[in-house]
Amino acid sequence: MALFLNEADVRALLPMALAIECVESAFRDRAAGQAFDVPRRRTRLPGGHLHILQGASVALNLVGYKAYYIQPDRSRTSLLHLIDRAQGCVVAVIESDGLSQIRTGAATAVAARALARPESSVMGLFGSGRHAVTQLEAVCEVLALEEVRVFGRDRTRLDAFCRTMEERVAPRVVPAATREETVRGCDVVVAMTRAAEPVFDGRWIEPGQFIAATGSNALDRREIDLETVRRADRLVVDSREVAQGESGDLLPAFENGLLYWENVADLGDVLAGRWPGRTDAAEVTLFESHGMALQDIYCGERILALARASGRGQALPY
């Protein structure tokens, strides 16, 4: 029986800790040749953009794709379709706007666990939107943070974000007075914005920091500057294939000769031990996240299993 699962089902069935487990499995299975991902395709229209991500997992016996349509006012429709690989039948259609937020945060957490110093206690966060919520929640799952400094351009929205998140996570969450304060003295720096220009100066980077740029998944977006790329001792992406096509952060560095793709690691290869992660406490590690269908598929598979076990969802006529 195929199931339709809505946003409420996703929120109820996919806590962040479970999403981190699922996303890590996706990275590991891809590195092992048991899962395959196809970079995002976009259909650009005057009234909005259609985005499609697709992938397959031999390990899960699933083929799937997520299609989401975003209009200029940011209203959106997002659906994940899961198909039984062996039988060729649809097994689930899952509303996936919230899922996208959760799994994007989960990918950063997997990277932080592999690339940040384990004793990291202070985090700087650029952005105070809905995706920033799950970025913060996810990193708090894998690091014992004590303080989070958040920078945002809208002070009213920033203050509200900090108040809300202090009730949801363990560390103290405070507004940062400046962009520089959001970088200097922080063990972890995460950017989750829609910025078209770098959000901080790479000259502020300090030894030992882990930096995650998670919002630049299009050529017209850019969160980090060339100096940040130059300062990075270790550069890791969720998918090198995806990054080569849509990383507004890394393509300028490639064009300027600061980056060679053969020196960029896939996170799955780091987890599998085929590529070094952090090897020294003083290293600067940089993670670039762009989003992969496999992250949705692996989370969706677990959501579907839990829905069947708990009786949630609506039957579809497939």
C-alpha positions in Angstrom: 0.0 0.0 0.0 1.4 3.4 -1.0 1.1 6.2 1.5 0.8 9.9 1.4 2.5 11.7 4.3 2.1 15.3 5.0 4.3 17.9 6.7 2.8 17.1 10.2 3.7 13.4 9.7 7.3 14.4 8.7 7.7 16.6 11.8 6.3 13.9 14.1 8.3 11.0 12.7 11.7 12.6 11.9 13.5 14.1 14.9 16.9 15.6 14.1 18.9 12.9 15.7 17.3 10.3 13.4 17.7 12.5 10.4 21.5 12.8 11.1 21.7 9.0 11.2 19.8 8.7 7.9 21.9 11.3 6.1 25.1 9.8 7.3 23.9 6.4 5.9 23.2 8.1 2.6 26.8 9.5 2.4 28.3 6.2 3.4 26.2 4.1 1.0 27.1 6.5 -1.9 30.8 6.2 -1.1 30.4 2.4 -1.0 28.7 2.3 -4.5 25.4 1.3 -3.0 23.6 4.6 -3.7 23.6 7.0 -6.6 22.7 10.7 -6.9 21.8 12.9 -9.8 22.5 16.7 -9.5 19.6 19.1 -9.3 17.9 20.2 -12.5 16.0 23.5 -12.8 13.3 24.7 -15.1 13.2 28.5 -14.9 9.8 30.1 -15.6 8.7 33.8 -15.4 6.4 32.9 -12.5 8.7 30.6 -10.6 11.3 27.8 -10.7 10.8 24.0 -10.7 13.7 22.1 -9.1 14.1 18.3 -9.4 16.6 16.1 -7.5 16.8 12.4 -8.1 18.7 9.3 -6.8 18.6 5.6 -6.1 19.7 3.3 -3.4 20.5 -0.4 -3.9 20.9 -0.7 -0.2 17.3 0.5 0.4 15.8 -0.9 -2.8 14.4 2.6 -3.6 14.4 5.0 -6.5 13.2 8.5 -5.8 12.9 12.1 -6.7 12.0 15.3 -5.0 10.3 18.0 -7.1 9.7 21.5 -5.6 8.3 24.6 -7.2 9.1 28.0 -5.8 7.3 31.2 -6.8 8.7 34.7 -6.5 6.8 35.3 -3.2 8.7 32.2 -1.8 5.5 30.2 -1.6 6.3 26.6 -2.6 5.1 23.1 -3.3 7.6 20.3 -2.5 7.0 16.5 -2.8 9.2 13.5 -2.4 8.3 10.4 -4.4 9.6 7.0 -3.4 9.5 4.0 -5.8 10.3 0.4 -5.1 13.4 -0.3 -7.2 12.6 -4.0 -7.8 8.8 -3.8 -8.4 8.7 -0.4 -10.0 5.7 0.8 -8.0 5.2 4.0 -6.0 5.4 3.3 -2.2 5.1 6.9 -0.9 4.5 10.5 -1.7 5.8 12.7 1.1 5.4 16.5 1.5 9.0 17.6 1.8 9.4 21.3 2.6 10.1 20.6 6.3 12.1 17.5 5.3 14.4 19.7 3.2 15.1 21.9 6.2 15.8 19.0 8.5 18.0 17.0 6.2 20.0 20.1 5.2 20.8 20.7 8.9 21.5 17.0 9.4 24.2 17.1 6.6 26.0 20.0 8.4 25.9 18.0 11.6 27.4 14.9 9.9 30.2 17.2 8.6 30.7 18.9 11.9 31.1 15.5 13.7 33.8 14.6 11.1 35.6 17.9 10.6 35.1 20.1 13.7 37.2 19.8 16.8 35.3 17.6 19.3 35.8 20.2 22.1 34.2 23.0 20.0 32.0 25.1 22.3 31.2 28.4 20.5 29.4 28.7 17.2 28.8 31.7 14.9 25.7 31.5 12.8 24.9 33.8 9.8 21.2 33.8 9.1 18.0 33.7 11.2 15.5 32.1 8.8 13.8 28.7 8.9 16.8 26.9 7.6 19.0 28.5 10.2 16.7 26.9 12.8 17.6 23.4 11.7 21.2 24.2 11.2 21.5 25.2 14.8 19.4 22.3 16.1 21.5 19.8 14.1 25.0 21.1 15.2 23.7 21.0 18.8 23.1 17.3 18.4 26.7 16.5 17.7 28.7 19.2 19.6 28.4 20.3 23.2 28.0 24.0 22.4 27.9 26.6 25.2 27.3 29.7 23.1 25.9 30.6 19.7 26.4 34.1 18.2 23.9 34.9 15.5 24.2 37.6 12.9 21.2 38.8 10.9 20.4 42.1 9.1 16.9 42.4 10.5 17.3 43.1 14.2 13.7 42.4 15.1 13.8 39.0 13.4 17.2 38.3 14.8 16.1 38.9 18.4 13.0 36.8 17.9 15.2 34.0 16.5 17.5 34.1 19.5 14.7 34.0 22.0 13.0 31.1 20.3 16.1 29.0 19.9 17.3 29.5 23.5 14.2 27.6 24.5 14.9 24.8 22.0 18.7 24.2 22.3 21.1 23.9 25.2 23.6 26.7 24.5 23.1 30.4 25.1 21.9 32.0 21.9 22.7 35.7 21.5 22.7 38.3 18.7 26.1 39.2 17.4 26.8 42.9 17.1 29.0 42.5 14.0 29.9 40.1 11.3 33.4 39.9 12.7 32.2 38.9 16.1 30.3 36.0 14.4 33.7 34.6 13.2 36.4 35.6 15.6 36.6 33.4 18.7 34.2 30.8 17.3 35.1 27.2 16.9 32.3 26.6 14.3 31.0 29.1 11.8 27.9 28.3 9.8 26.4 30.4 7.0 22.8 29.7 6.0 21.7 32.7 3.9 20.5 33.6 0.4 23.4 36.1 0.1 24.7 37.2 -3.3 28.0 38.5 -1.7 30.2 36.9 0.9 28.9 37.3 4.5 32.3 37.6 6.2 35.9 38.4 5.5 38.1 35.4 5.2 40.9 37.3 7.0 39.0 36.9 10.2 39.3 33.1 10.1 41.3 31.6 13.0 43.3 28.3 13.2 41.2 25.3 14.1 37.8 26.6 12.9 35.2 24.5 11.1 33.3 26.5 8.6 30.1 25.3 6.9 28.7 27.3 4.0 25.2 25.8 3.4 23.1 28.3 1.5 25.0 28.8 -1.8 23.4 26.2 -4.0 23.1 28.4 -7.1 25.5 30.4 -9.2 23.9 33.7 -8.1 24.5 33.0 -4.4 27.8 33.4 -2.6 28.5 33.2 1.2 32.3 33.0 1.4 35.1 34.9 -0.3 38.2 33.7 -2.1 40.3 34.2 1.0 38.2 31.7 3.0 38.8 29.1 0.3 42.5 29.9 0.3 42.7 29.6 4.1 41.0 26.2 4.2 43.4 23.3 4.9 40.7 20.8 4.1 37.8 21.3 1.7 34.9 18.9 1.7 31.6 18.9 -0.2 28.4 16.8 0.0 28.9 15.9 -3.7 31.7 17.1 -5.9 29.5 16.5 -8.9 26.8 18.8 -7.6 29.4 21.4 -6.5 30.9 21.6 -9.9 27.5 22.6 -11.4 26.0 24.9 -8.8 28.4 26.1 -6.1 28.4 29.9 -6.2 31.1 29.8 -3.5 33.6 27.4 -5.1 33.3 28.1 -8.8 34.9 31.6 -8.5 37.8 29.9 -6.6 38.2 27.4 -9.4 38.2 30.1 -12.0 40.9 32.0 -10.1 43.1 28.9 -9.7 42.7 28.6 -6.0 40.8 25.3 -6.2 41.3 22.1 -8.1 38.4 19.7 -8.0 40.7 16.7 -7.6 41.7 18.2 -4.2 38.1 18.4 -3.0 36.7 15.5 -1.0 33.2 14.1 -1.0 32.0 13.8 2.6 31.1 10.2 2.1 34.8 9.4 1.2 35.9 11.1 4.4 33.4 9.0 6.5 34.6 5.9 4.7 38.2 6.7 5.6 39.3 7.0 1.9 40.0 10.7 2.3 41.5 12.5 5.4 39.2 14.7 7.4 40.6 16.8 10.2 44.2 15.7 11.0 45.3 18.5 13.2 43.7 20.7 15.8 45.0 23.9 14.1 43.5 23.0 10.6 40.8 25.1 9.1 38.2 22.8 7.6 35.5 24.0 5.2 32.3 22.1 4.3 30.2 23.2 1.3 26.7 21.8 1.3 24.4 22.0 -1.8 21.8 19.3 -1.2 21.3 15.8 -2.6 18.3 13.7 -3.4 19.8 10.8 -1.4 19.5 12.8 1.8 15.7 13.1 1.1 15.4 9.5 0.0 17.1 8.0 3.1 15.1 10.2 5.5 11.9 9.4 3.5 12.6 5.7 3.8 12.8 5.9 7.6 9.7 8.2 7.7 7.7 5.6 5.7 8.8 2.7 7.9 7.8 4.6 11.0 4.5 5.7 9.5 3.6 2.1 8.6 4.4 1.0 12.1 2.4 3.7 13.8 -0.6 3.8 11.3 0.1 7.3 10.1 -0.6 8.5 6.6 -3.3 8.2 3.9 -3.5 5.3 1.5 -3.0 6.2 -2.2 -4.6 4.4 -5.1 -1.4 2.9 -6.4 
